[in-house]
Amino acid sequence: MIALTLAEVAAAVGGTLDGADPEALVTGPVEHDSRKPVAGGLFVAVVGERVDGHDFAAQAVENGAVAVLATRPVGVPAVLVDDVVTALGRLARVVVERAADTAVVALTGSAGKTSTKDLIAQVLQRQGETVFTHGSLNNEIGHPMTALRVEPSTRHLVLEMGARHKGDIEYLTGITPPRIGLVLNIGTAHLGEFGSKEAIAEAKGELVEALTEDGIAILNADDPLVRAMAERTKARIVLFGESPKADIRASDVRLDDAGRPSFTLITPAGSAPVQLRLYGEHHVSNALAAAAVAVALGMSVDDTAAALGEAGALSRWRMEVVDRADGVTVVNDAYNANPESMRAALRALVSMGGRGPGRRRTWAVLGEMRELGEDSLGEHDAIGRLAVRLDVTKLVAVGGRDAACMELGARNEGSWGEESVLVSDADAAVELLRGQLRPGDVVLVKASRSVGLEKVAEALLADGAEQ
């Protein structure tokens, strides 16, 4: 973090000092997990559903924290505020304002946010020090915590922004006003919360509304709801996608035998070949979005293409591909799921299986997609049918009512009733796979995060390690 005295911290958050030296300097990290290093930093006493951070204040100071951000006296040096989370956002705003030379890049969308954010960060690191959101820590706590990692030497701050309600992104952009705002797509994630895709677009569009006239709005030319956001911003518009109207687009898209895409990156400044290390054709769109950000920030086309080719998957359980010793390939994409990401993952699975006489057997182990509201049954049915249409060898649907609907969709679409099976939970899926997998098979594991289907992938990989 950019160094601040405790007096400056208190002024930034509208708080008062309790047993603290006003001149004590905060130079280390801002952290809300007392188990992590906080030497020279500030411990944030967040009250969670099961744990109250105030109970760990003394431990944090013992471990090196200069003070605690708290709502009540905790017996150690503290900055007292009415609301810790609100104060955290205010502190982050002050730190970002002091980092005047840091370019703030913010992105949102219904699918692909984390993978694209990781791509952008890796590409921009060629230009200079880049701070970016870890995993999907994109809410009112994770967002300011990321911004508070900015140092005077930070050139880029790349922030993923999530939204479950109208106003969420407006709040986050108030903490870190972006220079570049990127909207990837509008899908059905959190449809149960918002009620319609149009309502989701209304919320996601808060990002481009936050841009000033000297900002840049990067929009998906292939998504009508995103493209329409051009009317909601004063910023300069850059379009990416397959559309001929896109400023940043791809041609000659191909997949290698492992399902990794290559393409020619086309920009107003020239073109260059790109070979991605990531799996699935859907990453072409993510790469174009990352390229649009890089080019907007002054990177050459050749450097951008080279950086995209070197970038890998940084966040856990997102198309993690591991080959077991017996030749079984496990694709762990179990971090989260919605209809759009499910379709992309299924197509990636099929491409990894290959075609023709040497085609590998493909298994789609799919759990339920949550928060889809009234559309849930129909969306699960559609995913089951798609698995059969794509010629996935076997769909293993895991869970209750929605999973049963997915499996029924596959059965109704299939010819012999052998394309799918329903199991109750992750343990049952593992037992089934252990009895039927054979060398060369490809297994995709995917579901909403709350389902916990990563246990299937972990069990299969553990089996492979024992062979």
Buried (B, 14 or more C-beta within 10 A) or exposed (E): BBBBBBBBBBBBBEBEBBEBEEEBBBBBBBBBBBEEEBEBBBBBBBBEEEEEBBEBBBBBBEBEBBBBBBBEEBEBBBBBBEEBBBBBBBBBBBBBEBBEEBBBBBBBBBBBBBBBBBBBBBBBBBBBBBBBBBBBBBBBBBBBBBBBBBEEEBBBBBBBBBBEEBEBBBBBBEBBBBBBBBBBBBBBBBBBBBEEBEBBBBBBBBBBBBBEEEBBBBBBBBBEBBBBBBEBBEBBBBBBBBBEEBBBBBEEEEBEEEBBBBBBBBBEEEBBEBBBBBBBBBBBBBBBBBBBBBBBBEBBBBBBBBBBBEBEBBBEBBBBBEEBEEEBBBBBBBBBBBBBBBBBBBBBBBBBBBEEEEEBBBBBBBBBBBBBBEBBBEBBBBBBBBBBEBEBBBBBBBBEEBBBBBBBBBBEBBEEEEBBBBBEBBEBBBEBBEEEBEEBBBBBBBBBBEBBBBBBBBBBBEBBEEE
